Amino acid sequence: MSETSTTQTLTEVRGDLVLAALCVGQFRAPCQIEGDRLLVQADDALAQALHALGLELRITAEPFTPAPLFAPEQTLLDQVARGTAARRASVHVHASHDHDVEAPEEPSGRGSNA
C-alpha cells in the first residue's frame, strides 16, 4: 500500500482482526488492512457492530488506501489511472469424492456412439 490518498476521518479497529474483517465485509465498508489494525470508513451501524464484538475502536485522521477488493469504484479508477491498481481474486474448489469407492471400469473394445 505504497500509494496513499488524502487525509480522512477513519475508525481504527484493533483486537481480533479476523473477526473485525468479517464484520467489515458484511457491511461492505472500505477497509485498509495492516498488520496490527484495520482502518475503516465506518458509519454508526458498523461502529456499533464492531464495538458489540468487543473490538477496540478509535477515531483517527490519516491517509487512507483501502484494499482493492473493498475500495469504492472511484478509488479503483484513480489507482488504475496512476497504474497502482491490483484487484485479484482466486478460486480454489475441491470436488467431493470418496477414496474408499472404486472407480467404475472403463469399457474395453470398440464402442458405438449410435
C-alpha positions in Angstrom: 0.0 0.0 0.0 2.6 2.5 -1.1 0.1 5.0 -2.6 -1.9 7.0 -0.1 -4.8 9.3 -0.6 -5.8 12.5 1.2 -6.3 12.5 5.0 -9.7 11.2 6.0 -11.6 10.6 9.3 -11.5 6.9 9.9 -12.2 4.3 12.5 -9.1 2.4 13.7 -10.0 -1.2 14.7 -7.8 -3.3 17.0 -8.3 -6.7 18.5 -9.4 -9.9 16.7 -8.7 -8.6 13.2 -10.2 -11.7 11.5 -13.5 -11.1 13.4 -13.2 -7.4 12.6 -12.6 -8.1 8.9 -15.6 -10.4 8.7 -17.8 -7.8 10.2 -16.5 -5.0 8.0 -17.0 -7.3 5.0 -20.7 -7.8 5.9 -21.1 -4.0 5.8 -19.1 -3.8 2.5 -17.2 -0.9 4.0 -13.9 0.3 2.5 -11.1 -1.0 4.6 -7.3 -0.6 4.8 -5.7 -3.8 6.2 -2.5 -3.5 8.3 -0.6 -6.0 10.4 -2.0 -4.8 13.8 -5.1 -2.9 12.8 -7.8 -2.1 10.3 -8.7 1.4 9.1 -12.3 1.6 8.1 -14.8 4.1 6.8 -17.3 3.1 9.4 -20.8 4.5 9.7 -22.6 4.4 13.0 -24.1 0.9 12.4 -20.8 -0.6 11.6 -19.1 1.1 14.5 -21.8 -0.3 16.9 -21.4 -3.8 15.4 -17.6 -3.7 15.9 -18.0 -2.3 19.4 -20.5 -5.1 20.2 -17.9 -7.7 19.2 -15.6 -6.3 21.9 -13.1 -4.7 19.4 -11.1 -1.6 20.3 -12.2 1.4 18.2 -10.6 4.8 17.9 -11.4 7.7 15.6 -8.3 8.9 13.7 -7.5 11.2 10.8 -4.9 9.9 8.4 -4.3 9.0 4.7 -6.4 6.1 3.5 -5.7 3.5 0.9 -8.4 0.8 1.1 -7.7 -2.8 0.0 -8.6 -3.2 -3.7 -11.4 -5.7 -3.1 -13.1 -3.2 -0.7 -12.3 0.0 -2.5 -15.0 2.2 -3.9 -15.1 2.3 -7.7 -13.7 5.9 -7.9 -10.7 4.8 -5.8 -10.1 1.9 -8.2 -10.4 4.2 -11.2 -7.9 6.6 -9.6 -5.5 3.7 -8.9 -5.8 2.4 -12.5 -5.1 5.9 -13.8 -1.9 6.0 -11.6 -1.0 2.4 -12.6 -1.2 1.2 -9.0 -4.4 -0.8 -9.0 -4.4 -4.6 -8.4 -7.7 -6.4 -7.9 -7.1 -10.1 -7.6 -9.3 -12.9 -6.7 -8.6 -16.6 -6.8 -10.9 -19.6 -6.5 -9.9 -23.0 -5.3 -12.5 -25.7 -5.4 -12.4 -29.3 -4.2 -14.7 -31.8 -5.7 -16.3 -34.1 -3.3 -15.2 -37.7 -3.7 -14.8 -40.9 -1.7 -11.4 -42.7 -1.7 -13.0 -46.0 -0.5 -15.2 -46.4 -3.6 -13.5 -48.0 -6.6 -13.9 -46.1 -9.9 -16.1 -47.9 -12.5 -14.1 -49.8 -15.1 -13.8 -48.3 -18.5 -15.5 -50.3 -21.3 -13.0 -52.2 -23.4 -13.1 -52.7 -27.1 -14.7 -50.6 -29.8 -17.9 -48.8 -28.8 -20.7 -47.2 -30.8 -21.8 -43.7 -30.4 -25.2 -44.6 -32.0 
